[in-house]
Every structure is written in structure tokens, then in C-alpha cells.
């Protein structure tokens, strides 16, 4: 019997370590049984009761040993059952993940390249990645540290600033209110927020609408207050895209120098993008420490400043525009903006997404870092993000962001199904989701030149110009940058007409500012999309 129970360690399950660990108590009981028997013998032998026959003296011992053996057998069977159940669960999980093993390894390599590269250029003490395929979460992993000082590693539950991914969340709230008939996207914002003054541009009254706010066409400034400087930077960017004007040849020496200048400017084009992000963090408003009681009060930061461009004419990315949009949401919903957003998060199942407030204890919250002038990683200064809840003021996890991305993908793909019998409705109505991911004219986005800004998202449309050449897939994304944080959420929709959601959703969040993540997120999405297609082809 002892040999049989000892062998139970191997018999429970040979496919996982869990069974071996769980069978340890059985082994401990067996090893202690000899001691128990010796103690019982001593107890009986020293008893003052008279001994009548040899049989009577052995009977209590056998009786007690029988009970002990039965207990050990029952315990062994119990652990066998629980361990086998866990074993089956682990085996199923392993089989599920094994489909994407190659994609995960390739993606880890991509993340490591970022981390190695960024140690020299920007640095990312910690990051967390999450990937879902066709609505199922297939990979969530932390890299590096959420807290460098205390050596707390990043994990799937790490909570970080999501920065401007807050904008797609706000856009979803606006879309729901529009579906309920509570917001007119083409009405003047003063209909909802009379505290915002009537604006003029070049001495002419102009109208700003919620639709313009969603697509960054309102003309409201971003963090740079100098309107002249912003216009000059825009003009300079346009001139770079135009072909150079022909000039009279002055000398052959000058003509030889021109190609060199053009080559150097082409090589530094990518570096300038990173410098632009770093310069943005030099703006004072990034580091505000003042607390604003509500979104109406936060309008005081910019409501009296002149418009940079005429509304509807020029794309100008603006977090302040989304602060005004949050005031519209608050008035249309009839409740505080944060209360309305938290209600929406609960409905979505995003239970780890909260405002970036400093007072509450938020478990698994990361620390935030940046590089000082000497190139060393230091803690970020204290900031209060109450002035920009809608545009960059939320905390979240990769799991919650995957839930949000799949909710929108599900809603979007419902519009393409002819038969929706037996399917639950999407979080947004199909035509609403289509409108949110429809590119808007006159827009652009710095993080992906292939796309146009839609309503709270950048969207790249499907395109293939030539046969057997590059085929561009349709996807939507948004990046974010805040004090001590960078982020991306990317949704690569599948063209298969099956039960939604069909596609890959990738999100990466880091605790270091000025880290470009969109290109890496797209590569990772393509890897998992390829692995999914190969698995289906081999099935």
C-alpha cells in the first residue's frame, strides 16, 4: 500500500509540475505514519489498563492504523482528482498557446530590439504587451520593471498611464450619446457649453462643432501657445513635401553640395520625429500640478486663447479640444464626465481603467520615469492630469485595452454580416462603428503617414496599387504620450466574414515617455495574423 501511494506522485499526471507539487502532502503523511505507529505503541504499552489477551492488545493498534490508512487513501484520491483537473486545464491552455508560439517568440524579439535600442535613445524601464486573436487573449506579458527602486517586475496586471488612448475612449462615449440622440455632432459647442466663448478667426465669427473636436479640425491649440510658431511649423512641413523650385545655376560647386544636403536631411527625417516628441514635453502645461474640480473649470486654460486655424480648414492635433469635448459629454449626459466614463467602463468590463488621480490607492500602479539631461533614468515629477481627462488622463491595463479594442471590432464587423441571428448586438451600432473608423478629409497623423485621422482613431485603409506588390491592410490605431508613459492600441481587422470579432488587437504600454510603438505594434499584429492563417490552412 505504501509503495502504491508513493507512486501516486507519478501517476497523477506526467504532463505538468502541478501534480507533483500537490502530491507532496500525501508523501509527507506516509513518512510520518511510522512515527505515528511508534507513538501509539508506546501509548498502549504504558497504559494502566490490564492486559487480558494478546488479541486485545493488538486490536486498538489495527483499528487506529486502519482509520489512518483510509484517511491517507481518501486524501490521495482527492489530490489525484484535483491535480488531474488542473492538468487537463493546463494542457488545453498549452495547446491553445502553442498555435502562436512562433509569433510570440518573434514578438518578444521585436520588443527586445525596442528595449535595447531605447537604452541608447530613450529607454523603457518596463513595458507590458497584450495580444488577442479573434476576440481571445492569447498573449499578455510584462518586460522590465514597473518600479525600478523596489525591483517590482511588470506583469499583465500592471496599471500604467495610457495617455492619448483616452481619446478613443472618449470618442466611444460621444458615439453612444449620439446614438441616443443626446448629442448633435454638427451643432455649435455653445449649445452644450455656453461657458466657452464665441470664437473669431481673422475678425470673422466661426463655428466649432463636436464633430470638429473629434477629428482635430477645430483650430483649438495644443500645448504650444504661440499661434505664429505653430503656423510656421505647419508651413515648413508643407514645404518639405513640395518639390524644390528650380533656381539658376550659380556655380558647379554649389550644385555638388546640394545632393549632400538632401541626403543628410533624408537620414535625419526619422530622428526629427523623435526630437519633435521630446520638444513637446518641454511645454509647461504637460507638468501642471493644479487640480481642476471639473471639466468646465479646466476650460479656463485655453478658452480665451485665439484659434490657430479656421475651424474645419486644417488638422491640428489638440488635447485641449478633447477637454472641451468632455464638457459637451458632461452636459449632454447630465452627469459628471468621470462618472459617465466609469459607468461606460463597467458596462464594457474594463474594471481596471480609472482616472489618473493621485490620492486613491490603485493596486499594481507603475512608477513613471524619464531621462534627465545627463541621460540617466529618473522619477518623473508629480503631475495632476485633471485638466485633460478626456484627452490623456486615464490609467489602464493591457487586458482592459484589449477588451475595448475587441468591442469596437465586434461592432464594426457586425455591419458586414447579412445574418446576425443568434448574435448579441455590439457595444456600438454597426453604422456608428463604421463612422468612427471612417477617415476624415484634411486630416493626418504623425505616428503613421499611411493613415488619416477619423473620429478618435487613426485609420489606414486597405490598398494595393499593383499586382504582386505591397498589399496594405485595413487597421485602426492610436498612440499616446504622457509624463512617464507611452502607449499604443492597434486593431488589425480580418477580411473573413465569420462570427465577429475577427482580427488581431495589439496593445503596448510603457512607463517611459517619448517611445514610438506604433510600427512595432503593427509588426506584431501581422505576425499573429500570419500564424492564425497558417493554423487554419493546416487544419
N, C-alpha and C positions, 0 to 999 in steps of 0.2 A: 504493500500500500504506500509506504514511504517513497519507494522508487517511482511509483506511478505519479504521485503528486509532485515530486521533484521534476519529473519530465514534463509536467504541465507548462513549465516556462516555455518550452519549445513548441508544444502542441497548440497553445492558444492561438498564436499567429506567427508565421515565419516571415511575414511581409512588412512588419513595422516594428519599431522600437517600443512603441507604446505598450504592447502586450508584455514585454519583458519587464518593464518598469512596474506595471500593475500587478504582476505575479509575485513581486518581491515579498509582500506580506505573507503569502502562503508559505514561502520558503522560511521566513522568519518563524512562523508558527511551528513548522516541522522541526526546526533546530532547537526550539525551546521546549518541545514535547518531552524530550528525555529528562530535562531538568524538572519539569512538572511531575513526571512519574516518580523521580527520586524523592521529591518533596512529599508526595502523597504516601510513599512507603515509610518515610521517617515519621510522618504524622500518625500513621496507623500503628506503627510499631511502638510508639511512645504512648499510645492511648492507654488509659487506665481500665478500659472495659475488658472483662475476662475473655480469653480465647477459648472457644469450645471445640472447634474442629478446624483443620487446615482449609477446608472449603469456605468456611465463614470468613476467614482472614483474607482470602483472595477475592471474595465476591465484591466488596466495595471497590477494590482496585480496578477489576474488569469493568465494573459498572461506570466508574468515572472515566476510564480510558475510552470506553465505548462512546460516551457522550462527547468527549474531546475529538475523537476521530470523526464522528458525524458532523461536528461543527466545522472541522477543517475541510471536509469534503464539500459541505454546503458553500463555504467561503470560496473554495477553489472553483466550483461551478459558477458562482456569481461573477467572479473576476473573469472567468473564461467567456461568459456571455457578454459582459460589458466591453471587454477588450476586443472580442470579435466584431461587435457592432462598430466600435471606433475604427477597427482595422478596415472594415468594408468602406466606411466613410472616407478614410484616408486614401484607400486605393482608388475610389471613384474620383476623388479630388485630384489625385496624381494623374489619372488618365485624362481628366479634363484639361489640366495644365500642360500635359505633355504635347498636346497639339501645337502649342505655341512656344515650346522650349527654345527652338532656334530663334524665333522672333524676340523672345525675352533676352537671350544672350546677345544678340545683335544690338538690341536697345540699350542693354547695360553698357556695351562698348561705346555707344553714342553718348551716353550720359557721362561715362568716364572721360571721354575726349573733351567734353564741355568742362568738366571739373579740372582736368589737367591744364587745358588752355586757359581757363579762367583764373587759375592760380597765378598766372603771369599778368593777365589783363584786368580781370575784375575780381574773381574769387567768389566761390559759393560754399560757405561752411557746411550747409546742409540743403538737401532738396528731397522732395517726395514726388514720385510719379504714380499715376494711376491710368490703367488702360481697360476699356471694356470693348467687347466684340458682340455685336447683335444683342445688346442690352445686358450681357452677362459680364461681370467684373472678372477679368482673367489675370490681372497683374497689378498689385499695389506694393510698392517698396520704397523704403527710405534710404538715403545715401548721406553719409556725413552726420553732422551734429545739429540738433535743434537748440542745444545750449552748449557752447564751447567750454565755458568756465567749469560747468559741472559734468561735462562729458556725457550729456544726455543724447542718445542717438535719435535720429529721425526715424519715424515709423509711419505706417498707414494712418494712424490716428493723430498725427501731429497737426496742430492748428496754426495756420500762418495767414498773413495778410494776402488777400487775393487782388488788391489794388483795383485796376480798371476792369477786371472781370465783374466788378459790381455793376458796371453799365449794362451788360446783357440781362442781369437780374432785374434791374430797374425797368428795362425795356419790356420784360415779360409782365411786370406788374402793370405797366401802361397798357399793354395789349389786352390784358384781362378786363381792365376798366373800359377800354374802347369796345370790347365785345358786349359789355353790359350796358352800353350806351351812356356811360358816365363821363366820357371824355370825347370832345370833338378835336381831332388832331389838327384841324385847319382853322380853328378859332384863335383869336389873339390870346396870348397868355394872360393878359389883364382880366379876361373873363373869369379866371380862377384865382389869379394872384394880383389884385388891384394894387398891392404894395409895390409891385415892380413898375417903374415909371414908363410912360410912353417914350419910345426911343426915336431919335432922329439920325439920319446919315446924310451928310452934306446938305444940312438945313432942310431936309425933307423928312416928313413923318414916314416911318416904316413899321411893318407888322412882323412880329415874331410869333411863330406858332409852335405847338408841341411837336409837330412833325419835323420842323427845322431843328429843334433841340435834339431830337433822337438821332438825326443824321449829321450833326455838327455843321449845319448851314445857317446858324442864327447870327453869326458875326460877333457873338459874345467872346470876350478874350479868354485865354487860358491863363497860365501863371504869369506870363510876360505882360507887364502893364503898359509898356511903351508901344503904342499903336504904330508909330512910324517905323520902328525897328522891325516889328512883325511883318509889315507890308514889304519892307525892303528885303527881308529874308525870303518872302514868297516870290518876289520878282527875281531875285537872284537864282532861286531854284528853277524857275521857268526858263531863264536864260541858259542855264546849263543843259536843258533839254532841247533847245533850238540849235540848228546847225550854225557854225560860226560864219559871220558875214565876211564876204570877200574884200580884201584890202589890197592896195597897191603894194607891189613888192619893193621893199626899201633896199634890202641887201640880201645876198645869199646866206650870210652868216646868221641873220635873224631868222630866216626860213629854216635853217638847220636846228635852231634852238626850239622852235615851236613844237615839233613832234615829241621832244623830250618832256616839255611841259605837260603835253596832253597825256603822255604815258604816266607821268607821276601823279596827275590828278585822277586817272583811272584807278591806279593802285591804291590811292588813299580814299577812294569813294566809300569803301566799307568801313574804314577807320573813322570817317567823318560821321557815320551813322551812330557809332558808339559814343563819339565826342558829343553829338547832339543830345543824347540821352543824359550824359554826365552834366552838360551845361544846364539842362532842365532842372537838375537837382540843386543848382545854385540859387534858384529862385527862393525868396524869403517865405512865400506862402506855403511851401512844402513843409516848413518846420513850425507852423503855428502851434502855439500852446494854449491859446484861448479856447474856452469851452462855449459852444453855442447851444442855448437851451432848445432851439427848434430850427427847422429848415428855413422858416421865414426870417429869423434873425440872421442866419448865415448869408442871406442875400445882401446884407449891408457891405460885404466885402467888395462887391463888383457892380451893384445895380446902378450906381451913378457914374460909372466909367463909360467913356464913349465906345461905340461899336468899332471894331476893327475893319469889318467889311459890311457891305449892304446885305441884309438878310436874304438868303436864297441864292446869292451870287457866287460865293466862294467857300470852299471847305476849310474850316479852321477847327481842329480838334480842341475841345473845351470841356474840362471837368466842371467848371462853373456853370456851364449850360445845363448840365445834369442836376446841379443843385437847384436851379430854377425849375427843372422838370419834376424834382421831388416835391417842390411846393405845389405844383399842379396836381400831382398824385394825392398829396395830403388833403387838398381841398375837394377834389373830385370823390375821393373815397370817404371823406367825412371822419377820418381818424388820423392820428399821428403817423407820419411816414414810417417810422421804425416799427410801430405796432402793425401797420398794414403789411410791411415786408415780412415780419416774423410770422404773421398768420399765413402768408404765402409759402414760406419755408416749411412750416409744419405740414401744410397740405401736400407739398412736394415730397416730404420725407427727408428734408435737409436739416437734420436735428443738430448738426454741429456748426451751422452757419449763423453767426451772430455779429452784431455791431462791434467794431474795434474800440471798445470802451476800456479805460484803464483800471477802473475800480473793481469790477467783478472778478472773481476767481474763475478763470477759464482753464480747465484741465487740459494738459498737453499743448498749451500755448508755447510757441517757439520764442526765442530771443531773436533780435534783429540786428544786423551788422552792416558795416560799410568800411571802405578803406580810407584811412586818413591820408594826409599829404605825403607822408613818408612811405606809404604803401603797405601799412600794417592793418590787419583786421581789428576794428574797434567796435564797441557797442554803439548803436545808433542813439541819438538824443531822444529825449521824451518828446512826443508829438501828440496833439489832440486832433483826431480826424472828424470831429463833429461838424466841420464846415463842408464836408464832401461825402456824406453817407452814400448818396446815390452814385457818385462817380468813382469812388475808390475807398470806401470806408468799412468794408466787411471783412471778417475773418471766416475761414472755412477749411475743410479738409479735401483731399483728392476724391474721397468717396462721395461726398456731397456734390462736388462739381461734376462727377460722372453721372450722378442721378439727374442733375439738371440738364446736362447735355443730351442724355437719352430721352428725357421727357420732351424736349424740343424736337429731337429727331423723330420720335414716335408721332408727334403731332404733324410734323412736316410730311412724313411719308403716308399718313392716312389719306391725304389729298390724292395720292396716286393710285389708291385701291378702288376698284369698282365694286367689290363686295366686301362690306365691313361687318357682316353678320357674325355675332359672337365675339366681337372685339369691343373693348371699352373705349370710350371717347378719349381723345388726347387732352393734355392739360390746356392747350390752346386749340381753337377750332382750326381745321386744315387751312382755310383761306387766310386766317390770321398768321399762322406759321409761315405760309408762303410769302406773305407781305413782309414779315420781319427779315426774311432771308432773301429779299429781292434787292439787288444793287440799285443805288440811287445815283442819278446823274450828277456830275460836278463834284463827286466825292473822290477820296483817295485814302490811303493808309500807309504810314511809314514802315510798318513791320512786314508788309507783303505787297510788292509792287504789282503783282498779278491781279490783285483784287480791288474792289470798290467797297466803300462803307455802305451798309444798309441801314437798319434801324437797331442800333445797339450791337451790331456784329459787322465784321469784315467778311465779305463773301467773294469767293473765287468761283467763276462759272466754268462749266465743262467746255473744253475747246480742243479741237485738233485740226490744224490748218492743212497738214499734208499727210499723205498716206505713208505708213510705216515710220512716222516721225513722232515726236513728243505728243503724248495724249494727256491733256490736263484734266484732272478730276474735279468735280464739284465739292467744295468744302467751305465751312464757315469757321471762323476763329476770332478770338480776342486775346490780346496780351495785356499785361498790367505791370506798372512800375510804381512803387511807393517807397517811403523811407524804410530801408532794410528789407525790401521784398521785390521779387519779380515773379511773374506768373504767365501761364498760357492755358487756354481751353480751346481745343480744336475738335471739330466734328467732321469726319470724312464719311459722307453718305454713300451707301451702296446703291447700285442701279438695279439690284434684284427686286422683283415685285413679289416679295413674300411678307409674312406677318411682321410688322414693324416692332421694334426698331431694327433696321438692317444697316450696319455700318460700324465704324471704329471711332471711339471717342478717346482722346488722349488729353490728360491734364498734367502739368508740372508746376509745382510751387517751390520757391526757394526763399531763404532768409537773407538774401543779399540783393541790393539794388543794382540797376543797370545791367541786367543779364538778359541777353537776347535768347529767346527759347522757341520762337515760332517755327524756324526751319527744322530744328531737332524734333519737335513735336510732329511735324508733317512726315519726316522720315520714319519715325517710329510708327505712326499710323499706317504708312504704306507697307511696312514690314509685317504688321499684324494682318492687314488686309490680304497681303500675298499669302501668308500662312493659312488663313481661313479658306482662301480659294483653292490652295493646293490640297488641303484636307478634304474639301468637298469633292474635288476631282478624283481623289484616290478612293473615296467611299463607294 
